[in-house]
Amino acid sequence: MNVAIELPKEIASSLAGPDEDLSRIALEALAAQGYRDGKLTHSEVQQLLGFNSRWGTDAFLKQAGAHLDYRQKQSSTLKFLSEARRLCSGFH
């Protein structure tokens, strides 16, 4: 899918220098925000940006400040494990 954005030249030139690709900058911003919002997975970011490795994707996300909130993930994992233990306790 292609997405087009109309920008005045002055704004476009302030967002990207003469040697920078504004389309790539916009794509990276979209990928980083999608990851932050939980709308894109790590794998989807890798595919979207064409990275060949997980490490390249990790480096991009770190540079973009789009870190996975491990506390939130850990909390949901702990809730799942607690519920699993509760359900399995009736089988003893």
C-alpha positions, 0 to 999 in steps of 0.5 A, spaced: 500 500 500 502 506 498 500 512 502 501 520 500 502 526 504 502 533 502 507 537 505 509 545 504 516 545 501 518 549 507 516 544 512 518 538 508 525 541 508 525 542 515 523 535 516 529 532 512 536 535 509 538 535 502 541 528 503 535 525 507 530 521 504 523 524 507 519 518 505 524 513 509 524 518 515 516 518 515 516 510 514 521 509 520 517 514 525 511 510 523 514 504 525 517 506 531 510 509 533 506 503 531 511 499 536 510 503 542 503 503 541 503 495 541 500 495 534 506 492 530 510 487 533 518 486 533 517 482 526 513 487 523 517 492 524 523 488 521 519 487 515 516 494 514 523 497 514 527 491 511 532 489 516 535 483 515 536 481 522 533 482 529 539 486 531 538 491 526 531 492 528 533 492 536 538 497 534 533 501 530 528 501 536 533 503 541 535 509 537 528 511 536 526 510 543 521 505 542 523 500 548 519 494 549 516 495 556 518 489 560 515 491 566 508 490 563 510 484 559 512 481 565 506 483 569 501 480 564 506 473 564 505 473 572 498 474 571 497 468 566 502 464 570 498 465 577 491 463 573 495 457 570 497 455 577 490 456 580 487 452 574 492 446 575 491 446 583 484 442 582 488 436 578 492 434 584 
